[in-house]
Amino acid sequence: MDKILVIHGPNLNLLGKRQPEVYGTADLEAINKQLRRLASERGFKIDILQSNHEGEIVDRIGQASLQYDGLLINPAAYTHTSVAIRDAIEAAALPTVEVHLSNIYAREAFRQHSLIAPVCQGQVSGFGPASYRFGLEALLTVISSSGSRLSSIHNSVRKRSIRSHDRRGK
């Protein structure tokens, strides 16, 4: 089964309570439930991390390349500040979609630039909780159209191993 890593950045644990006029009233549990259902319907499994700590997010992305086929991330405030998360995503080389509940381009000037977007397949913002659904749909489509990344990696390793064995046996 193909696997997706979902990462929610800082303060997203406060959804439903924090600035509902900007972020809506849905809480993180409701969003995660919707993501799990959608992934399952499409034959994918998802693991979810919410963290307020940049280092934890960077570490998880760094470990993701051999465990997951794609990454759905709402870096939240780190969108505008974290070169470390950007570099981790680039190094992981996973299909990645960045999502935001609010339209970051219609907000304060400091929120209108994403350091993350250039290393992602795409970005979805401004649709509230539906941004996550649209982002996951896009990510699953990218992965499905290219085949399972993990299967490709494992098949490549197995072929190299077989060739190496064949050379020794001759």
C-alpha positions as CSV (number, residue, x, y, z in Angstrom):
1,M,0.0,0.0,0.0
2,D,1.3,3.4,-0.9
3,K,2.0,5.8,2.0
4,I,1.7,9.5,2.4
5,L,3.2,11.6,5.2
6,V,1.0,14.6,6.3
7,I,2.7,17.3,8.3
8,H,0.8,20.1,10.1
9,G,3.1,22.9,11.3
10,P,3.0,25.2,14.3
11,N,-0.2,26.3,16.0
12,L,-2.4,24.1,13.8
13,N,-3.2,22.1,16.9
14,L,-5.2,25.3,17.8
15,L,-7.5,25.0,14.8
16,G,-11.2,25.7,15.6
17,K,-10.1,28.0,18.5
18,R,-7.5,30.3,16.9
19,Q,-8.8,33.1,14.7
20,P,-11.9,31.2,13.3
21,E,-12.6,34.2,11.0
22,V,-9.3,33.4,9.2
23,Y,-8.8,29.6,9.7
24,G,-12.4,28.4,10.1
25,T,-14.0,26.4,12.8
26,A,-12.9,22.9,11.8
27,D,-10.4,21.4,14.2
28,L,-7.4,19.3,13.3
29,E,-9.0,16.1,14.3
30,A,-11.8,16.7,11.7
31,I,-9.3,17.5,9.0
32,N,-7.3,14.4,9.8
33,K,-10.4,12.2,9.7
34,Q,-11.3,13.5,6.3
35,L,-7.7,13.0,5.0
36,R,-7.6,9.4,6.3
37,R,-11.0,8.6,4.7
38,L,-10.0,10.1,1.3
39,A,-6.6,8.3,1.4
40,S,-8.2,5.0,2.3
41,E,-10.8,5.3,-0.5
42,R,-7.9,5.7,-3.0
43,G,-5.9,2.8,-1.6
44,F,-3.3,4.9,0.3
45,K,-2.3,4.9,4.0
46,I,-1.3,8.2,5.7
47,D,0.7,9.0,8.8
48,I,0.2,12.4,10.4
49,L,2.5,14.6,12.4
50,Q,1.6,17.9,14.0
51,S,4.5,19.7,15.4
52,N,5.3,23.2,16.7
53,H,9.0,22.5,16.4
54,E,11.0,23.1,13.3
55,G,13.7,20.5,14.1
56,E,11.1,17.7,14.6
57,I,9.5,18.6,11.2
58,V,12.9,18.6,9.5
59,D,13.9,15.3,11.1
60,R,10.6,13.6,10.0
61,I,11.0,14.9,6.4
62,G,14.6,13.6,6.4
63,Q,13.4,10.1,7.3
64,A,10.5,10.1,4.9
65,S,12.2,9.3,1.6
66,L,12.4,5.5,2.2
67,Q,9.1,5.3,4.0
68,Y,6.6,7.4,2.0
69,D,5.5,8.0,-1.6
70,G,4.6,11.6,-1.0
71,L,4.3,14.5,1.4
72,L,1.4,16.8,2.1
73,I,2.5,19.7,4.2
74,N,1.0,22.8,5.8
75,P,4.2,24.4,7.2
76,A,2.1,27.2,8.7
77,A,4.3,30.1,9.9
78,Y,7.4,28.2,8.8
79,T,6.2,28.7,5.2
80,H,7.8,32.1,5.3
81,T,10.9,31.5,7.4
82,S,12.2,28.0,7.2
83,V,15.1,27.3,4.9
84,A,15.6,24.1,6.9
85,I,12.2,22.7,6.0
86,R,12.6,23.8,2.4
87,D,16.0,22.1,2.1
88,A,14.7,18.9,3.8
89,I,11.8,18.7,1.3
90,E,14.2,19.2,-1.6
91,A,16.6,16.6,-0.2
92,A,13.8,14.0,0.3
93,A,12.9,14.3,-3.3
94,L,9.3,13.2,-2.6
95,P,6.3,14.5,-4.6
96,T,5.1,17.3,-2.2
97,V,2.1,19.5,-2.1
98,E,2.0,22.6,0.2
99,V,-1.4,23.5,1.6
100,H,-2.8,26.5,3.6
101,L,-6.3,27.1,5.0
102,S,-6.2,30.8,4.2
103,N,-5.1,32.5,1.0
104,I,-1.6,33.5,2.0
105,Y,-1.4,35.9,-0.9
106,A,-4.4,37.9,0.4
107,R,-2.9,38.4,3.9
108,E,-0.1,40.5,5.4
109,A,2.9,41.2,3.2
110,F,5.2,39.0,5.3
111,R,2.8,36.0,4.7
112,Q,2.8,36.4,0.9
113,H,6.0,34.6,0.2
114,S,6.6,30.9,0.5
115,L,10.1,29.5,0.8
116,I,8.5,26.0,0.5
117,A,6.6,26.4,-2.8
118,P,9.6,26.2,-5.1
119,V,10.4,22.6,-4.0
120,C,6.8,21.4,-4.2
121,Q,4.7,20.0,-7.1
122,G,2.1,22.6,-6.2
123,Q,0.4,24.7,-3.6
124,V,-3.3,24.9,-2.6
125,S,-4.4,27.8,-0.4
126,G,-7.5,29.7,0.5
127,F,-10.2,27.0,0.6
128,G,-10.3,26.4,4.4
129,P,-10.2,22.7,5.3
130,A,-11.0,21.8,1.6
131,S,-7.4,23.0,0.8
132,Y,-6.2,19.8,2.5
133,R,-8.6,17.6,0.5
134,F,-7.7,19.3,-2.8
135,G,-4.0,19.1,-2.0
136,L,-4.3,15.4,-1.1
137,E,-6.3,14.7,-4.3
138,A,-3.6,16.4,-6.3
139,L,-0.8,14.5,-4.6
140,L,-2.5,11.1,-5.0
141,T,-3.0,11.9,-8.7
142,V,0.7,12.7,-9.1
143,I,1.8,9.5,-7.3
144,S,-0.8,7.3,-9.1
145,S,0.2,8.6,-12.5
146,S,3.9,8.0,-11.9
147,G,3.5,4.7,-10.1
148,S,4.6,4.0,-6.6
149,R,7.9,5.6,-5.8
150,L,8.8,3.1,-3.1
151,S,8.0,0.2,-5.5
152,S,10.3,1.8,-8.1
153,I,13.1,2.2,-5.5
154,H,12.7,-1.3,-4.2
155,N,12.6,-2.8,-7.7
156,S,15.7,-0.9,-8.7
157,V,17.6,-2.1,-5.6
158,R,16.4,-5.7,-6.3
159,K,17.5,-5.5,-10.0
160,R,20.9,-4.2,-8.9
161,S,21.2,-7.0,-6.4
162,I,20.2,-9.7,-8.9
163,R,22.7,-8.3,-11.5
164,S,25.4,-8.2,-8.8
165,H,24.6,-11.9,-7.9
166,D,24.6,-12.9,-11.6
167,R,28.1,-11.4,-12.1
168,R,29.5,-13.3,-9.1
169,G,27.9,-16.5,-10.3
170,K,29.5,-16.4,-13.8
